[in-house]
């Protein structure tokens, strides 16, 4: 079946429908990863967004039940150059097209995803629509496409009830994790280090968390504009003031910055992929990181008496991490729980454990 991608700048791309045939309007973003499409689709940080995969062949190893980063996929739409019709891998349990259909994700293949990526890079992230309609008026569709805004997504992706995950080795510590759209591997990274992890819904109060006498707090990744989460930011202020050790990633990193007086801004096209070089200024080393974010903390807004920049993006110098001067808070923009290659940034979880045990970051 024919499908058409319409961007808010009026450009159109015609291809073949994959997944659901329902019309879908969302914010179109691109990801430069060669693999990991199932982890990308199930990352809650993609709620409200359509994903353009710049690598030309997607779906070649199928899907399986082990690679999900959450209970369901959150990407709204999926755009690929070529969708492999058969997965070839010993862990394969099904093909990607059936997976997209099962979860109602609208998709399109047979379009030049690298050309679309170049448009999003040069003109900035923009909204788009995928439709299978044979006849439509682009001018009539541009108004609703341009009016779309990603909002209310943290509430949508966060769990509704508290869940406890036992430590995998002998329990040493208890961690409270605020779920703004947490990925499963973030929880596992803590469990594997002897932490019992209690995961709380996004709007849990600081009083409730602090009353649990936890050894530390983790603020997870998640979708949307961080500045929209006014009530959550107010609770994070209280957690910050309590002096409890806090480690925050991605959206959590941005929310902590906002809670302590810094500012965030929307990036032109964001960082989404598994090959972003980040320099740890303390260690003097560069790491290849996995990233997925469209907003960034502005360096000039970070008060030196509150925090110091600990990590920067090698490509363009943006803030990738903050070390807070109170000694109890450390935050990073990238995903240390992801595995773009060797698990070399998981050392940040070790730092968090060491701090909860009374050591230094």
PyMOL commands that set and color helices and strands:
alter all, ss='L'
color gray80, all
select helices_A, chain A and resi 37-41+44-46+96-102+113-123+138-147+153-157+184-191+206-210+226-228+230-242+251-259+299-301+347-356
alter helices_A, ss='H'
color red, helices_A
select strands_A, chain A and resi 2-7+12-19+24-31+49-53+57-58+77-79+82-83+106-109+126-131+163-165+173-179+195-201+216-219+245-249+264-280+285-297+307-313+319-324+329-332
alter strands_A, ss='S'
color yellow, strands_A
deselect
rebuild
show_as cartoon
